Amino acid sequence: MGKLIRCITKDGSIVASAVDSTDIAAKAEKIHVTSAVVTAALGRMLSAASLMGAMLKGDKDTITLRISGGGPIGAVIAVGDSKGNVKGYVVNPVVELPLNEHGKLDVGGAVGKDGMLTVIRDFGFGEPYTGQIPIVSGEIAEDITNYYAISEQVPTVCALGVLVNPDLTVKAAGGLLIQLLPFADDKSIDILEKNIQNLPSITNMITSGLSPQQICEKALEGFEVEVLDSFEAEYKCDCSRDRVENALATLSSPELLSLADENGQAEVCCHFCNKKYHFSKEDLIELDKSRHTK
């Protein structure tokens, strides 16, 4: 289970959130059986969705991140709730690429740069709020930073990281999101900029044993820091047979009834957790009848 902390400086000038998402990324790797660079990309997206989701107010509010840059990985999707819980998937779970010029996993090359980052906030009523910007680097953290700057005009620093072991398991994963509030003065900005320049990587701080709170305090060194929220975040899929039935009910009668195979069975697999739901021909007929009688 991951740990997520949201902090604010006592003068109200800066808010920071950090998450240790090692367990989250590890579970995603096990579910989707991803190659190293895909594990890194999906882990970064899940960390970002956890941090951004924790900023939502309502218990049923959700945020969906989708990045699709034309790279071999295809689209990467992550969904977060207001407690920092997340789920996600990637179109192509196995992609092999050479390391980048820095000797690290080439997430930008896997994602690609020719496409969009889409952010959807669903508040459970009315139309969801959707923001979309062109991809900057495909490295995800830079794209999140750019999203806040362009779509929401909020000066933001985002750092994301996933460290993958040689056996493809996850050694460390996490994220840091820092935003300037309207009360920030030039002195606060100068202190923050110096801190960020000297800040180790997220995975370095996590493997060194720093907690999310200590990561926030390190990023906000020189400020008095107060904790706003603390969450036990996890990879959590909320799929159910009822949800699957509701999705199937959106199909036309011919489409719905044609799902059964030659053995009279239909199988629906959840993208997020790979759980399989089975429906007999009779189940499909009954589902078709029931929606016409409501």
C-alpha positions as CSV (number, residue, x, y, z in Angstrom):
1,M,0.0,0.0,0.0
2,G,1.3,3.4,-0.9
3,K,1.6,6.5,1.3
4,L,0.5,10.0,0.1
5,I,1.0,13.2,1.9
6,R,-0.3,16.7,1.1
7,C,1.5,19.7,2.8
8,I,1.3,23.5,2.8
9,T,3.8,26.1,3.9
10,K,2.6,28.0,7.0
11,D,2.6,31.2,5.1
12,G,0.2,29.8,2.6
13,S,2.5,30.3,-0.4
14,I,3.2,26.8,-1.6
15,V,1.4,23.4,-1.5
16,A,3.2,20.2,-2.0
17,S,2.2,16.5,-2.4
18,A,4.3,13.4,-2.4
19,V,3.5,9.8,-2.9
20,D,5.5,6.6,-2.4
21,S,3.8,4.5,-5.1
22,T,6.2,1.5,-5.1
23,D,3.5,-1.0,-4.1
24,I,1.1,0.6,-6.6
25,A,3.5,0.3,-9.6
26,A,4.5,-3.2,-8.5
27,K,0.8,-4.4,-8.5
28,A,0.3,-2.8,-11.9
29,E,3.4,-4.6,-13.2
30,K,2.0,-7.9,-11.9
31,I,-1.5,-7.4,-13.4
32,H,-0.4,-6.2,-16.8
33,V,3.0,-8.1,-17.1
34,T,4.7,-5.1,-18.5
35,S,8.2,-4.7,-19.9
36,A,10.6,-2.4,-18.0
37,V,10.0,0.8,-20.0
38,V,6.2,0.2,-19.9
39,T,6.3,-0.4,-16.2
40,A,8.1,3.0,-15.9
41,A,5.6,4.8,-18.1
42,L,2.5,3.3,-16.4
43,G,4.0,3.8,-12.9
44,R,4.6,7.5,-13.6
45,M,1.1,7.9,-14.8
46,L,-0.4,6.1,-11.8
47,S,1.7,8.3,-9.5
48,A,0.5,11.5,-11.2
49,A,-3.1,10.3,-11.1
50,S,-2.7,9.6,-7.4
51,L,-1.3,13.0,-6.6
52,M,-3.9,14.8,-8.8
53,G,-6.8,12.7,-7.5
54,A,-5.9,13.5,-3.9
55,M,-6.6,17.2,-4.7
56,L,-10.2,16.5,-5.5
57,K,-12.9,17.4,-2.9
58,G,-15.7,14.9,-3.2
59,D,-15.7,11.2,-2.2
60,K,-16.9,10.2,-5.6
61,D,-14.8,12.6,-7.7
62,T,-12.4,11.0,-10.1
63,I,-9.6,12.1,-12.4
64,T,-8.6,10.3,-15.6
65,L,-5.2,10.9,-17.3
66,R,-4.6,9.7,-20.9
67,I,-1.4,10.2,-22.8
68,S,-1.1,9.1,-26.4
69,G,1.9,10.2,-28.3
70,G,2.2,7.9,-31.3
71,G,4.9,5.8,-29.7
72,P,5.0,2.0,-29.6
73,I,3.5,1.9,-26.2
74,G,0.2,3.2,-27.5
75,A,-2.1,5.1,-25.1
76,V,-1.5,5.0,-21.3
77,I,-4.5,5.6,-19.0
78,A,-4.6,6.1,-15.3
79,V,-7.6,6.9,-13.1
80,G,-7.4,8.3,-9.6
81,D,-9.9,9.1,-6.8
82,S,-9.9,11.7,-4.0
83,K,-8.1,9.3,-1.7
84,G,-5.2,8.8,-4.0
85,N,-6.3,5.3,-5.1
86,V,-5.6,4.5,-8.7
87,K,-6.0,2.0,-11.5
88,G,-4.6,2.0,-15.0
89,Y,-3.7,0.2,-18.2
90,V,-1.6,0.5,-21.3
91,V,-2.5,-0.5,-24.8
92,N,0.8,-2.3,-25.5
93,P,2.2,-3.8,-22.3
94,V,5.5,-5.2,-23.8
95,V,7.8,-2.7,-25.6
96,E,11.6,-3.1,-25.8
97,L,13.7,0.0,-26.5
98,P,17.4,0.9,-26.0
99,L,18.2,3.1,-23.0
100,N,18.1,6.8,-23.7
101,E,21.2,9.1,-23.9
102,H,21.2,9.3,-20.1
103,G,21.4,5.6,-19.7
104,K,17.8,5.4,-18.4
105,L,14.6,3.8,-19.6
106,D,13.4,5.7,-22.6
107,V,9.8,6.5,-21.5
108,G,9.7,9.5,-23.9
109,G,10.6,7.2,-26.8
110,A,8.0,4.7,-25.8
111,V,5.2,7.2,-25.3
112,G,6.1,9.5,-28.2
113,K,5.7,13.2,-28.7
114,D,3.1,13.4,-31.5
115,G,-0.1,13.5,-29.6
116,M,-2.1,14.8,-26.6
117,L,-2.3,14.6,-22.8
118,T,-5.9,14.6,-21.7
119,V,-7.1,15.3,-18.2
120,I,-10.7,14.5,-17.3
121,R,-12.2,15.4,-13.9
122,D,-15.6,13.8,-13.2
123,F,-17.5,15.3,-10.2
124,G,-20.3,12.8,-10.4
125,F,-22.8,15.3,-11.9
126,G,-23.1,17.3,-15.1
127,E,-20.5,17.0,-17.8
128,P,-16.9,16.1,-16.8
129,Y,-14.3,18.9,-17.1
130,T,-11.8,18.0,-19.8
131,G,-8.5,19.7,-20.5
132,Q,-6.1,18.7,-23.3
133,I,-2.7,19.9,-24.4
134,P,-0.1,18.7,-26.9
135,I,2.6,16.4,-25.5
136,V,5.9,18.2,-24.7
137,S,8.3,15.3,-24.1
138,G,6.4,12.1,-23.4
139,E,8.3,11.8,-20.2
140,I,5.0,12.5,-18.4
141,A,6.2,14.7,-15.5
142,E,7.1,17.5,-17.9
143,D,3.8,17.1,-19.6
144,I,1.9,17.3,-16.3
145,T,3.9,20.5,-15.5
146,N,3.0,21.9,-18.9
147,Y,-0.7,21.0,-18.4
148,Y,-1.0,23.0,-15.2
149,A,0.9,26.0,-16.7
150,I,-1.3,26.1,-19.9
151,S,-4.7,24.7,-18.9
152,E,-4.9,26.0,-15.3
153,Q,-2.4,28.8,-15.2
154,V,-0.9,27.3,-12.0
155,P,2.9,27.4,-11.7
156,T,3.7,23.8,-11.0
157,V,6.7,21.4,-10.6
158,C,6.1,17.7,-11.1
159,A,8.6,15.0,-10.6
160,L,7.9,11.3,-11.2
161,G,10.0,8.2,-11.1
162,V,10.0,4.4,-11.3
163,L,13.1,2.3,-10.7
164,V,12.8,-1.2,-12.2
165,N,14.9,-4.1,-11.0
166,P,16.8,-6.4,-13.5
167,D,14.1,-9.1,-12.9
168,L,11.5,-6.5,-14.0
169,T,10.0,-6.0,-10.5
170,V,9.6,-2.5,-9.1
171,K,12.3,-1.3,-6.7
172,A,10.9,2.2,-6.1
173,A,8.2,4.5,-7.5
174,G,6.8,7.8,-6.5
175,G,6.0,11.4,-7.3
176,L,6.1,14.9,-6.1
177,L,3.8,17.8,-7.1
178,I,4.5,21.4,-6.0
179,Q,2.3,24.4,-6.8
180,L,2.7,28.1,-6.1
181,L,-0.3,29.7,-4.5
182,P,-1.4,33.3,-5.1
183,F,0.3,34.4,-1.9
184,A,3.8,33.3,-3.0
185,D,6.2,36.2,-3.1
186,D,9.6,36.5,-4.9
187,K,11.5,35.4,-1.8
188,S,9.5,32.2,-1.5
189,I,9.9,31.5,-5.2
190,D,13.7,32.0,-5.0
191,I,14.0,29.6,-2.0
192,L,11.8,27.0,-3.8
193,E,13.8,27.2,-7.0
194,K,17.1,26.6,-5.1
195,N,15.6,23.7,-3.3
196,I,14.4,22.1,-6.6
197,Q,17.8,22.5,-8.2
198,N,19.4,20.5,-5.4
199,L,16.7,18.0,-5.0
200,P,17.6,14.3,-5.7
201,S,15.4,12.2,-7.9
202,I,12.2,10.8,-6.5
203,T,13.5,7.2,-6.7
204,N,16.8,8.2,-5.1
205,M,14.9,9.7,-2.1
206,I,12.6,6.7,-1.8
207,T,15.4,4.2,-1.9
208,S,17.3,6.3,0.6
209,G,14.4,5.7,3.0
210,L,12.7,9.1,2.9
211,S,8.9,9.1,3.6
212,P,6.6,11.2,1.5
213,Q,6.4,13.8,4.3
214,Q,10.2,14.0,4.4
215,I,10.3,14.4,0.7
216,C,7.9,17.3,0.9
217,E,9.9,18.8,3.8
218,K,13.1,18.5,1.8
219,A,11.5,20.2,-1.2
220,L,10.2,22.9,1.1
221,E,13.3,23.4,3.2
222,G,13.4,26.9,4.7
223,F,9.6,27.0,5.2
224,E,7.5,25.9,8.1
225,V,5.4,23.0,6.8
226,E,2.0,21.8,7.9
227,V,0.4,18.5,6.8
228,L,-3.0,18.9,5.1
229,D,-3.9,15.3,4.4
230,S,-2.5,11.8,4.7
231,F,-3.7,8.8,2.7
232,E,-3.0,5.1,2.4
233,A,-3.2,4.9,-1.4
234,E,-3.4,1.7,-3.4
235,Y,-4.0,0.2,-6.8
236,K,-7.7,-0.4,-6.6
237,C,-10.1,-1.5,-9.3
238,D,-13.8,-0.9,-8.7
239,C,-15.1,-3.1,-11.5
240,S,-18.1,-5.4,-10.8
241,R,-20.6,-7.5,-12.7
242,D,-23.2,-4.8,-12.4
243,R,-20.9,-2.3,-14.0
244,V,-20.2,-4.7,-16.8
245,E,-23.9,-5.3,-17.3
246,N,-24.5,-1.5,-17.5
247,A,-21.8,-1.2,-20.1
248,L,-23.2,-4.1,-22.1
249,A,-26.7,-2.5,-21.9
250,T,-25.4,0.4,-24.0
251,L,-25.0,-2.0,-27.0
252,S,-27.7,-2.5,-29.6
253,S,-29.7,-5.7,-29.4
254,P,-27.9,-7.3,-32.4
255,E,-24.5,-6.3,-31.0
256,L,-25.3,-7.6,-27.5
257,L,-26.7,-10.9,-28.7
258,S,-23.8,-11.5,-31.1
259,L,-21.3,-11.5,-28.2
260,A,-21.8,-15.2,-27.4
261,D,-19.3,-17.5,-29.1
262,E,-20.0,-20.8,-30.7
263,N,-20.2,-22.4,-27.3
264,G,-22.9,-19.9,-26.1
265,Q,-20.6,-18.0,-23.8
266,A,-19.3,-14.4,-23.7
267,E,-16.3,-13.2,-21.8
268,V,-15.7,-9.6,-20.8
269,C,-12.3,-8.7,-19.3
270,C,-11.7,-5.6,-17.3
271,H,-8.9,-3.5,-18.7
272,F,-7.7,-2.3,-15.3
273,C,-7.4,-5.6,-13.3
274,N,-7.9,-8.3,-15.9
275,K,-10.8,-9.8,-14.0
276,K,-13.0,-11.8,-16.3
277,Y,-16.8,-11.8,-16.3
278,H,-18.7,-14.6,-18.1
279,F,-22.2,-14.4,-19.6
280,S,-24.2,-17.2,-21.1
281,K,-26.4,-16.8,-24.1
282,E,-29.3,-16.8,-21.7
283,D,-27.7,-14.1,-19.6
284,L,-27.4,-11.9,-22.7
285,I,-31.0,-12.5,-23.8
286,E,-32.2,-11.7,-20.2
287,L,-30.1,-8.5,-20.1
288,D,-31.6,-7.5,-23.5
289,K,-35.1,-8.1,-22.3
290,S,-34.6,-6.4,-18.9
291,R,-33.5,-3.1,-20.4
292,H,-36.6,-2.9,-22.6
293,T,-38.9,-3.5,-19.6
294,K,-37.4,-0.7,-17.4
